[in-house]
Amino acid sequence: MSEHEPRSMRPIEKRERPNPEDARHNLEMLRSEKFTQAMSEESMGMNAGENKVAINTFTDKKTGRIIEFSNEPTLPEEQYPPDTYEDVTFVVRVFDPDKKEFSRPIIESVRMDEDISNIASFNINRAVIEFNKDETPNDQEL
């Protein structure tokens, strides 16, 4: 496998097993008012690209569970030591230039560090796939 292959395409080791609850949790977070609020607080463009916003999150480095949407961590260090979480950014298209109107958010890409676990990458990307499917993704599909 090429070292340049996207992180989300790397295989999960047979001994590793994603917990479906982590992907469900992430889907719930992406569908939450907290995510909507985070999108409304960001400026379109800038480093996200035209008609898009970049939403920064802090996720558990091993499981990929979204802990909070924030540009700066506000996590209690006793509960979340800095080496246990990762900054993950969702690039979200929020405006349809053809229709010249705001559209249902679509997560176009996810930026994450190379040292995030394969399980974490899987759980984040699985939730994104479900979030992007339609307006009311079925939680049971995860």
C-alpha positions, 0 to 999 in steps of 0.5 A, a space after each residue: 500500500 502506498 504511503 501516499 494513500 489517504 488515511 481513511 483507506 488504510 486497512 484495519 488490523 484483524 485484531 482491531 474492531 471498531 465499536 459501532 457505538 463510536 460511529 453512532 455517537 459521531 453521527 449524533 454529534 454531526 446531526 446535533 445543534 452543537 454542530 449547527 452552532 459551530 457551522 454558524 460561527 465560522 466564516 465561509 471561505 478562508 482555509 475551507 475553500 469557497 462556499 465551505 466552512 471548516 469545523 474543528 473538533 477534538 476527538 479521542 485519538 484511539 476511538 475517534 469519538 467526537 469530544 467537542 467542536 471547538 477551535 481551542 480545546 476546553 477539555 478538562 486535562 484530568 479527564 482528557 490529557 493532551 496526548 489522548 485527543 486529536 484535532 480533526 477538521 471537517 470541511 463542510 459545503 454549506 452554500 450551493 452556488 448554482 442555486 445561489 442559496 444555502 444548502 443542506 451541509 455536506 462534509 466534503 473532506 476530513 483533515 486528521 493527523 497521521 498518528 490518529 488510529 485506524 479505528 478512529 479514522 474508520 469511526 469518523 469516516 463512517 459517520 461522515 458517510 451516513 451524515 452525507 447520505 440524506 437529510 435523515 440518515 438511519 442510525 441502524 445502518 452504522 
